[in-house]
Amino acid sequence: MLGLLGFSSVRLLTNNPDKVAGLAAAGMPVAERVPHQMGENPHNTRYLQTKRDKSGHWLPT
């Protein structure tokens, strides 16, 4: 779809390595991955740890 819209590469806002790999596998180069930086707090600590540990998301340490 991105190619049909005239894009030859993308700058992707994500921490998900599967999104980067999926786009590359579909023939859409990722020119830059911009990390999404969210603040960790007592309410989301376990959620962020799960994203990192189970899904392999790149998160700031």
C-alpha positions in Angstrom: 0.0 0.0 0.0 2.8 2.4 0.9 4.5 1.8 -2.4 1.2 2.4 -4.3 1.0 5.8 -2.5 4.4 6.7 -3.8 6.6 6.0 -0.8 10.0 4.5 -1.5 11.0 4.2 2.2 9.6 5.2 5.6 10.8 6.8 8.8 9.1 4.6 11.4 8.1 5.7 15.0 8.2 2.3 16.8 9.9 0.2 19.4 8.7 -3.0 17.8 11.4 -4.8 15.9 8.8 -7.0 14.2 7.3 -3.9 12.4 10.7 -2.9 11.1 11.4 -6.5 9.9 7.9 -6.8 8.4 8.2 -3.7 6.4 11.6 -4.6 5.1 10.4 -8.1 4.2 7.5 -6.5 2.2 10.0 -4.5 0.2 9.6 -1.2 2.1 12.9 0.0 3.4 12.9 1.6 6.8 15.2 4.7 6.4 15.1 5.4 10.1 13.6 3.9 13.2 12.6 6.6 15.7 12.1 5.2 19.2 8.9 6.0 21.0 9.9 7.3 24.4 7.3 7.0 27.1 7.8 7.6 30.7 7.9 4.6 33.1 5.7 5.0 36.2 4.3 2.7 38.9 1.2 2.1 36.7 2.9 0.9 33.5 6.2 -0.7 34.7 4.9 -4.3 34.4 3.3 -3.5 31.1 6.6 -2.2 29.7 8.6 -5.1 31.1 6.2 -7.5 29.4 6.5 -5.6 26.1 10.3 -5.9 26.3 10.5 -9.5 27.6 7.8 -11.2 25.6 7.7 -9.2 22.4 11.3 -8.0 22.2 10.4 -4.3 22.1 13.4 -1.9 22.3 12.8 0.2 25.3 15.1 2.8 26.9 16.8 1.5 30.1 
